[in-house]
Amino acid sequence: MRILISRTDSIGDVIFTLPMAGVLKKFFPHSFIAFLGQNYTKDVIEACKYVDVFYSLEDLCSNSNPVEFLKEKNFEVILHVFPHKNLAVWAKQAGISTRIGTNRRFFHWFTCNTLVNLTRKNSNTHEALLNLKLLKALNIHSKFTLEDIPELYGINKIKNIPNSKYKTFGIEENKFNLIFHPKSKGSAREWKSENYVQLFHRLPKDKFQIFITGTSHEKEFITREIVSRCPGMIDLVGAFSLNEFIEFISLCDGLIACSTGPLHISAAMEKFTIGFYPPIKNMDPLRWGALGKYSENIVGIPSLGKNFCKGLCAEQQDCFCLNAISVNTVLSKLLEWI
């Protein structure tokens, strides 16, 4: 069976979709699994052992004849995990025999021939489990739990960084190599920089080697607010491509971050992982928590009522509730790890 999984949004969403490929390989061991995603998620998808090939959404959309492209691939099934109207139309025109989508998109009524009654809005079910519900359309009715997910990621096809580059990173075999990833490009509530500074100074340096990472666009802020105040911290902000960052995470022992792609990469790779979350429905761990054998999700404290964080915090630069997570709480967890 030739199956195309389409998930064309962010890295975190893609990671929570990869278990679908793991389940499909389990139930259809001789199947061929292709994954359609955005170019910037390619390295994550190609690191999954259950995915046979990656296809780029950007390349498909710029193709002079996307319908013919899909025809040539001879897909028998397409799973529209993230709805995309043009793709749904092309898949129908290409004659893919089983076209699966949710019944919550009106255009799926005319482009898909197998609809699943699935709503994500206001759901209390984790995103990874919601994705797996789509597999009912292929007669996969197993009741999966959050404990099943870590075994289904399959992120172990790591492309090695040349030795000449990662030898300079400063990873030490006799220490716990820990990554601070404080920013999220605005996609999530963030634990403030002062907390990372305090945590750095309270961690025993004979036991921890601390790295800090982020994008090149975040470098000025991170350098000014954190690195300049933490002598001995190894600054790797803007140093990596996504492929190299995946490799670097694989070489380290743990990572702490807010709810963003690197957090979920770390959890999926069975690293010790701490994620910070606001106490808001559909932003909390119940829906988006990091899922891994060694992951821990810490939720902020709504000290002034349950609606305070959703309201006033959203208008501030800092989330009061998320930043009520104390440095002591995080420090205790890190010391437990070693």
N, C-alpha and C positions, 0 to 999 in steps of 0.2 A: 504494500500500500504506500502510495506517495502522498505525503501530507504537508500542507503549508500552514504554519502558524503565523498569524499577523499580529504583531504588537509594536506599534509605531510611535510610542511616546518615550518616557524618560527611562533612565538606567534602573532606578528602583522598581518601576513597573515591569520592566523587562525581566529582571531577576525573579520577581514573583510569578512570572509566566514560564520560566524555564522548567519548573517541576512538571508542567504539562508534557513536555518532551520526554521527561523521565518516565512518566506513567505510560505514555504511548509506546515507548520502547519495551516496557514491561509487558504490556498486553498484546502488542504487535511487534515481536522482536525482530522481524525481518523488514519492518517498515523503513521508509526513507523520509527523514524529517528535515524539512527546510524551514527557515525562520526569516520572515520579512521584518526589518526594523530600520530605524534611522541610522545613517552612517556612523554617528558618534557613539552608538551602542554596539557597533560591530565587534569590538574586541571582547566585550563581555559575552556576547552570544557565541562567538567562535571558541571561547574557553570552555564551553559546555560540551561534555562528551556525548550527550544525547542528540545534539544537533549535527546533521550531516553537512549542511551548507547554509550560508548566510546570503540573503539577497537584500539589496539596498532599496528603500522606498524612494529615495531621491532619484536613483537610476531608473527605477520603473516609471516614475512620473515623467521623467524627461525622455523616455523611450518614445520613438515616433509611432510605435505600434505595441502598446503594453498588452493588448489582448493576444496578439500573436506570440509575444514573449511567454505569457502564461500557458498558452496552448502547447508550445514547444516543450515545456517542462513536464507535461503529462500528469499534472496533479489530479488525484482522485478526490481529495478532501481539502477544503480550506476552512480554517478556524479563525473567524473574525473576533479576536479577543479584544482589540481596540477598534471600534467602528471607524471605517473610512469609506465614505460614500463612493468615491471613484473606483476604489479597489473592488468594492462589492459589485459594482456594475461590470467591471472588466472580468471579474471571476465568472460571472454569469455568462457573459458573452463568449468567454473562452471555453465554456462547456464543462467546467469542473463539476463533476456529478453530485458531490455532496458539499453543500455550502452552508456552514453553520454560523449562526449569529444569535444575539439576544433578540427577544421580541420587543425590546424597549426602543429600538430605532425604527422609525417608520419606513425608511428606505430598505431595511432588511426584509420587510414584508414582500417586497417585489424582487429582491435580488438573492435572497437565501431560500433554500427549500427545506431547511431544518432549523426551526426556531426553538430556543430554550428560554423558558420563563425565568429571567434573571435580572434583578435590579441591584445596582451598586449604591445608588443614592440612599443615604441614611442607614446603610446596612451595618449590622453589628458583627458581620463575618469578615475574617481576615481576607485581604485581597488575593493571597495565594490560593485559598480555599474557594473563593468565588470563581477564580479562573478554572479550577478543576471541575466545577459544576457543568461547564460547557461540554465536557467529555461524556456526559450522559447521552448526548446525541449519537455517540459511537458505541452505545451499550456498555459503557464503563460506569457502573453504578456503585462502586466501592465507596464507603463512607470514610473519607480521609480526615485526619486530624492534624493539628499544628505539629505534633510530634513526628508525623510522617515526612514533613517538608524537607528537613535538612538532608535526608538520604536521597532526595530527588533532584537536587540542584545540579550535581555533576560538573561543577566548575573545577576541573583539574587538568585541562589541556592548556597548560601555561607556556607561553612563548618566552623563552629565556632572554633576559637582558644580557648583552655582552659583559663578560667578566670585568673588562677594563672599566666599565661604568659603575657597576654596583659595588665593586671593591672600595670605592670612595665614599660610600654612603655611611659607613661607620657602624654597621650592625655588629654587635658583640655577642659571641656565643654564650658567655657566662652571665649575661644580663637578660632581663625581660625587655625586649625591644618593643616599645609602645609608640603608636602613632597618635598624635593630636590632629584632628581634622576639624577645626573650629567653625568654618564657614560653609555656606550652602548655596551661594549665588542667589540668595533671596528666596529659595524654594521652601525653607522651613524655619520655624522658630529656633533661635540659637542661644546656647549657653554663653553668657557674655565673656569677653576676653579676659577680664579680671579674674574670673574663676580659673581659667587655664593657667594664668600666671601663678596664682596661689597654689594650685595643685602641683605645678612643676616644682616649686620651691619646697614643698612638703614631701615629695617622693624621695626616698633614699637613693642617692646617685650611685651607690655601690651595687644596687640591685636593678636599677632601671636605666635604660638608654632611651632618651626621648627625642622623637622626630616630630616635625610639624609639616603638614602638607596643605595644599590648596591650589587654586588656579593662579595663573600669572596675573589676572585681573584683581585678585585679592592680595597680592604680595605686598603692596604699599601699606595697606591696613594691618596685615598680620605682622609685618616687620616692625611697624611703629608701636602697635599696641601689645604685642606679645614677645616677639623674638628679642627686641632691644632690651627687654626687662628680664630675660631668662638666659644668662650666660651659660653656655654648655649645651643649650638646645640645638639640635641639628636642623637647620633650615633647608627644607626641600620643596618649598612653595614654588610652583611653576616649573619644577624640574622634570616632570614626567609627561609622557603621552599616556593615554588610558591603558594601553597594553603594558607599558612599563610600570604603571601604578599597580595594576593587578599583580604583576610579578613581585613588586616590592612588598605589597601586603602579604603575599605568600611567604616571604622571607622573614617577616616580623612575627611577633607573638600576639599582639593585640592592637585594638584601635578604639578610640572614643570619638563620638561625633553626634551631631543632631540627625534628624531623619532625612538622610540624603544618600545618594548612590553608593559612595564608599563604605558607609555603614553596612549596607546590605551585601556588598561584595565581601566584606570582612566576615560577616556572620555566615554567609554561604560557603566560605572557605574554611569554616570551623576554627576561626581565630577567636580569642577572647575579645568580646565586643560589648561596649556600653553605648546605648543610644538614649538621647534626651528627647522627651516628648511633652507637649503642652496638654493640659487636662481638657481637651476639646474633642467631642465626638467627631469621628471621621478624620481626626488628625492624631489620634492616640494609638497606643500599641495594639489595641483590640483590632484595629483595621490595618495599620501600617507598621506594626512592630517588627524589629529585626528578628528573624527566625534562624537560629543556629544552635548547635549543641552547647556552645559556650557563650551565648549572647544574653545580655541583661538589658531590659528596657526600663528606664527610670522616668516616672511621670512627675511633672511639676505640681505644685500645691496651690490650689485656688483659695487663697487665704481669705478673700473677701466675697466668697460666693461662687457657685458653679458657673455663672454667666459672666463673671468678671474678666476671665482670660479671653473669652471670645469677643468681648466688647472693648473695654479700655485697653487691654494689652495689645490688641491688634492695631491700635492707633499710636503705639509707642515704638521707639527704636529697640527697646529691650522688653522682653516678655517677663513681667514681674513673677508670674506663676512658675514658669520654667526655671527662672533664676532663683527661685526659692529652694531648688535642689542644692544642698550644701556641698561644699568641697569635702567636708568630712565624710559624707555619704559615699562619694565617688572614691575617695582615698581608701576607705575601709574595703570596698569591693576590690580595688586594685591590689591591695596588700593580701587579700584572700587568694587572689590568683597566683601569687608567687609562693 
